[in-house]
C-alpha cells in the first residue's frame, strides 16, 4: 500500500475511526494516482483503518483507473446500477461494517445527499471530519511534486510572455486570451488552472474581472492572471505591464505593489506565522496611502487545486512549514485609473523562499 494511504490509516487508528470515505476528486488523485473528474457520477475511495482500501468508479473509467498505477481493489458500475448498493454489498461481504461505526468524511466537499448515502453503508454511523487531515498532508509537497510545480510555473511564465508579445493597438482582451491558451496547448498542458484573465485599462482595477471585447489603446495598464495544469498540479501567476506609456500615478502604484511583494517574499521562512506574510505586504501598501485599495488576502496554498489550504490572511497565525507551496499576490486597484497585481508561486525552502515563477517583475512598458 502506498505511503500516503498508510499515513492516513495510521491517523484513522489513532483517532479510533473505522473508515474514511473520500469523495473529492483531488484527494482521490493525491491518494491513488487516479486523476478523474466524474461529474455527477460517484467516484469514491473507502479507506478502512485496518483493511485494504477500495476504489469505486464508473465502469467507463475502470481501465483508466487500472492504468493509473492504482493496484488496490476497484469496484465499478454502469449507468443503470446504484453504486451505493454495490459498495454496501462489497463492504458487508468483507465484514468491514459494524453495528456502530465512526466514519471520516470531507465535510466541506461532500454533498448532503452523499453523506446520507454513506450513512446507509452500515448500521449506526456517526461522522467526523477528515478535511483538515487531508489539507495538512497535501500542504507539504515532496520532491516529485515540487518538480512538477516548477515545470507548471515555467509554463505560466511562458503564458505571460505570449500575452505580452500579442499586444497591439486594437486587439481585444479575449483575443489575447485565445492566443495565450492556443500556444500553451501546443506545449502539451492539460489545461488552464482557472479562466485566464487579461484586462485592459480601467478593467485592470477589477481584481476578478472578466475579459471581453475591450480594445487595447495607448496608456492602458494590462493585467495578466493565468496558470496551467501539468500532471495534475497548478500554477498561478499575475503580471501587470504598461502599454505605450504610463502616468506618474500608475507608476507609483506599480512600484508600491512591487515593494510590497518583495517585502513579503523576504519574510518567508519555516516557522514564520502566515499572517506576518500578509501584514508585511499590507503595511507597505497602507503606508503608501493605498490601504483601502488592497481588498483581498495576500495569497493561498497551491498544488493539485489552484486554491488550496490555507488561506493566507493577516489574522492567520498558523506557521509556515518547509515544503509548503503558496502564492504571494498583493494588489492595488484604483477605479478609473487601473489596477496592479504582481503574483508569484513560492516554496518554503530549507533556507527561506524559493520563487518558482520567473517572468520579470520590473516595470515593463511595451511599445505600441
C-alpha positions in Angstrom: 0.0 0.0 0.0 1.3 3.5 -0.8 2.8 5.7 1.9 0.1 8.3 1.7 -2.7 5.8 2.4 -0.6 4.2 5.1 -0.2 7.5 6.8 -3.9 8.2 6.6 -4.7 4.7 8.1 -2.3 5.4 11.0 -4.3 8.6 11.7 -7.6 6.7 11.5 -6.3 4.2 14.0 -5.1 7.0 16.3 -8.5 8.7 16.2 -10.4 5.4 16.5 -12.2 5.9 13.2 -13.5 2.8 11.4 -13.0 4.1 7.9 -12.8 7.1 5.7 -14.9 7.9 2.7 -13.0 10.1 0.3 -15.2 11.9 -2.2 -13.2 14.9 -3.6 -11.5 14.0 -6.9 -8.3 15.9 -6.0 -7.9 14.0 -2.7 -8.5 10.7 -4.6 -5.8 11.7 -7.1 -3.5 12.5 -4.3 -4.0 9.1 -2.6 -4.3 6.8 -5.6 -2.7 8.5 -8.6 -6.0 8.2 -10.5 -6.9 11.6 -12.0 -10.5 11.8 -13.0 -13.4 14.2 -13.0 -16.5 12.0 -12.7 -19.1 14.9 -12.9 -22.3 13.6 -11.4 -21.2 10.0 -11.2 -19.8 8.6 -8.0 -16.1 8.3 -7.6 -15.1 7.3 -4.1 -12.3 5.8 -2.0 -13.1 3.8 1.1 -10.1 3.5 3.4 -10.7 1.2 6.4 -8.4 1.7 9.3 -7.4 -1.9 9.4 -8.1 -3.3 5.9 -7.1 -2.6 2.3 -8.8 0.4 0.6 -11.4 0.1 -2.2 -11.9 2.5 -5.1 -15.3 2.7 -6.6 -15.7 4.4 -10.1 -17.9 4.3 -13.2 -17.3 1.3 -15.4 -16.3 3.7 -18.2 -13.3 4.8 -16.1 -12.2 1.4 -14.8 -9.5 0.9 -17.4 -8.1 4.4 -16.8 -8.0 3.7 -13.0 -6.1 0.5 -13.6 -3.6 2.2 -15.9 -3.1 5.0 -13.4 -1.0 2.7 -11.3 -3.6 2.1 -8.6 -3.0 -1.5 -7.5 -5.8 -1.8 -5.0 -9.3 -3.2 -5.4 -11.6 -1.5 -7.9 -15.4 -1.8 -7.9 -17.1 -0.4 -11.0 -20.7 0.1 -12.0 -22.6 1.0 -15.1 -25.2 3.8 -15.5 -28.1 1.5 -14.8 -26.8 0.4 -11.4 -26.9 2.1 -8.0 -23.2 2.3 -7.0 -24.1 2.7 -3.3 -25.8 -0.6 -3.2 -22.9 -2.3 -4.9 -20.5 -0.7 -2.4 -22.7 -1.7 0.5 -22.7 -5.3 -0.6 -18.9 -5.3 -1.0 -18.3 -3.9 2.5 -20.8 -6.4 4.0 -19.1 -9.3 2.3 -15.7 -8.2 3.7 -17.2 -7.8 7.2 -16.0 -4.2 7.2 -19.2 -2.9 8.7 -20.2 -3.0 12.3 -23.5 -2.2 14.2 -22.0 1.2 15.2 -19.2 2.9 13.3 -17.3 6.2 13.2 -16.7 7.4 9.6 -14.5 10.3 8.5 -15.8 12.4 5.6 -14.7 15.6 3.8 -17.3 17.9 5.4 -16.5 20.8 3.2 -16.8 19.0 -0.1 -19.3 16.1 0.3 -22.9 16.9 -0.6 -25.7 16.3 2.0 -27.3 13.6 -0.2 -24.0 11.7 -0.5 -23.4 12.0 3.2 -26.8 10.3 3.7 -25.8 7.5 1.4 -22.6 7.0 3.3 -24.7 6.5 6.4 -26.6 3.8 4.6 -23.4 1.7 4.2 -23.6 0.3 7.7 -25.6 0.3 10.9 -25.4 3.3 13.2 -22.8 5.7 11.6 -21.5 8.9 13.1 -19.4 11.3 11.2 -16.1 13.1 11.9 -14.1 15.4 9.6 -11.1 14.3 7.6 -10.7 17.5 5.6 -8.2 19.1 8.0 -6.0 16.0 7.9 -6.1 15.8 4.1 -5.2 19.5 3.9 -2.3 19.0 6.3 -1.0 16.1 4.3 -1.3 17.9 0.9 0.2 21.1 2.2 3.7 19.8 2.3 5.0 18.8 -1.1 7.6 16.0 -1.8 10.4 16.4 -4.3 8.4 14.9 -7.2 5.5 17.3 -6.5 7.9 20.3 -6.3 9.5 19.3 -9.7 6.0 19.3 -11.4 5.1 22.6 -9.8 8.3 24.1 -11.0 7.5 22.9 -14.6 4.0 24.3 -14.3 5.3 27.6 -13.1 7.7 27.9 -16.1 4.7 27.3 -18.4 2.8 30.1 -16.6 5.8 32.3 -17.3 5.6 31.4 -21.0 1.9 32.3 -20.9 2.6 35.8 -19.8 5.4 36.1 -22.4 3.0 35.0 -25.1 0.4 37.5 -23.9 2.9 40.4 -23.9 4.0 39.7 -27.4 0.4 39.6 -28.7 -0.3 43.2 -27.5 -1.1 45.7 -30.3 -3.4 48.6 -30.6 -7.0 47.5 -31.2 -6.6 43.8 -30.1 -9.3 42.7 -27.6 -8.8 41.1 -24.2 -10.4 37.8 -25.4 -8.2 37.7 -28.5 -5.1 37.8 -26.2 -6.6 35.1 -24.0 -7.1 32.9 -27.1 -3.5 33.4 -28.3 -2.1 32.5 -24.8 -4.2 29.4 -24.4 -3.6 28.2 -28.0 0.2 28.4 -27.7 0.2 26.8 -24.3 -2.0 23.9 -25.6 0.7 23.4 -28.2 3.2 22.9 -25.3 1.1 20.0 -24.1 -0.5 21.4 -21.0 -3.6 19.6 -19.6 -5.5 22.8 -19.4 -5.6 26.2 -17.7 -5.8 26.0 -13.9 -8.6 28.7 -14.0 -10.1 31.0 -16.5 -7.3 33.1 -18.0 -7.6 36.8 -17.1 -6.4 39.6 -19.4 -7.7 43.0 -18.5 -7.1 46.4 -20.2 -7.1 49.9 -18.8 -9.8 50.7 -16.3 -10.8 47.0 -16.2 -7.5 46.1 -14.6 -8.9 47.7 -11.4 -11.3 44.7 -11.1 -9.5 42.0 -9.1 -11.6 39.3 -10.6 -12.6 41.0 -13.9 -13.8 39.1 -16.9 -12.1 39.5 -20.3 -14.3 40.9 -23.0 -14.2 42.9 -26.2 -12.4 45.9 -24.6 -9.8 47.0 -27.2 -6.2 47.9 -26.2 -5.1 51.5 -26.5 -2.0 53.5 -25.6 -1.7 54.3 -21.9 -3.5 51.2 -20.7 -2.3 49.0 -17.9 -2.6 45.4 -18.9 -3.1 42.7 -16.2 -2.4 39.1 -16.9 -3.5 36.4 -14.4 -3.2 32.8 -15.5 -2.0 29.4 -14.7 -1.7 25.9 -16.2 -2.2 22.3 -15.1 0.7 20.0 -15.6 0.5 16.4 -14.4 -2.4 17.3 -12.1 -0.6 20.3 -10.5 -1.5 24.0 -10.9 0.5 27.2 -11.3 -0.7 30.8 -10.8 1.0 34.0 -11.9 0.0 37.6 -12.2 1.9 40.3 -14.0 0.9 43.9 -14.9 2.5 45.9 -17.7 2.0 49.3 -19.3 1.2 49.7 -22.9 2.8 52.6 -24.8 3.1 54.9 -21.8 2.3 55.2 -18.1 1.2 58.0 -15.8 3.1 59.0 -12.7 0.2 57.7 -10.5 0.1 54.4 -12.3 3.9 54.1 -11.9 3.6 54.9 -8.2 1.0 52.2 -7.6 3.2 49.7 -9.6 6.3 50.4 -7.6 4.3 50.2 -4.3 2.9 46.8 -5.2 6.3 45.5 -6.3 7.9 46.7 -3.0 5.0 45.0 -1.1 5.5 41.7 -2.9 9.3 41.7 -2.5 8.9 42.6 1.2 6.5 39.7 1.8 8.7 37.2 -0.1 11.7 38.2 2.1 9.7 37.2 5.2 9.2 33.7 4.0 10.8 31.1 6.3 9.7 28.0 8.1 8.2 28.9 11.5 7.0 32.3 10.5 3.3 33.0 11.0 1.2 33.1 7.8 -0.3 36.4 9.0 3.1 38.0 9.0 3.4 37.5 5.3 0.2 39.3 4.7 0.9 42.1 7.1 4.4 42.7 5.6 2.8 43.5 2.2 -0.2 45.2 3.6 1.9 47.6 5.7 3.8 48.8 2.6 0.6 49.5 0.8 -1.1 51.2 3.8 2.0 53.4 4.4 1.8 54.5 0.7 -1.8 55.6 1.2 -3.5 52.8 -0.7 -4.7 50.5 2.1 -8.3 50.8 1.1 -7.5 49.6 -2.4 -6.0 46.3 -1.4 -9.2 44.3 -0.7 -8.0 40.7 -0.7 -5.7 38.3 1.2 -2.0 38.1 0.2 -2.3 34.5 -1.1 -3.4 30.9 -0.9 -2.0 27.4 -0.9 -1.2 25.9 -4.3 -1.0 22.3 -5.6 -3.4 19.9 -7.1 -6.0 22.7 -6.8 -5.2 26.3 -7.7 -6.7 27.4 -4.4 -5.6 25.1 -1.6 -5.4 25.2 2.2 -4.5 27.5 3.9 -5.9 31.0 3.2 -3.1 33.4 3.9 -4.7 36.4 5.7 -3.3 38.8 8.2 -5.2 37.1 11.0 -3.9 33.5 10.3 -1.3 32.7 12.9 -0.5 29.1 11.6 3.2 28.6 10.9 4.9 28.2 7.6 6.4 24.8 7.1 9.2 23.6 4.8 7.8 22.2 1.5 4.7 24.4 1.6 3.8 26.0 -1.8 1.7 29.1 -1.9 1.1 32.4 -3.7 2.0 35.9 -2.8 -0.1 38.4 -4.7 -0.5 42.0 -3.4 -2.5 44.4 -5.5 -3.8 48.0 -5.7 -7.0 48.7 -7.7 -7.9 52.3 -8.4 -11.3 52.9 -10.1 -10.9 54.8 -13.4 -7.1 54.7 -13.1 -6.3 51.0 -13.3 -5.0 48.1 -11.1 -1.7 46.4 -10.5 -1.2 43.0 -9.1 2.0 41.0 -9.0 1.9 37.3 -8.1 4.4 34.6 -7.7 4.4 30.9 -6.7 6.6 30.4 -3.6 8.1 27.3 -1.9 9.2 27.4 1.7 12.7 26.1 1.3 15.2 25.0 3.9 16.9 28.4 3.9 14.0 30.6 3.0 11.8 31.4 0.0 12.2 29.7 -3.4 10.4 31.6 -6.2 9.1 29.2 -8.9 7.6 31.8 -11.3 10.3 33.9 -13.1 8.8 36.3 -15.5 10.5 39.7 -14.9 8.7 42.0 -12.4 10.4 45.3 -13.1 8.1 47.8 -14.7 7.7 46.9 -18.4 6.4 49.5 -20.8 5.5 47.8 -24.1 6.0 49.9 -27.2 2.7 50.3 -29.1 
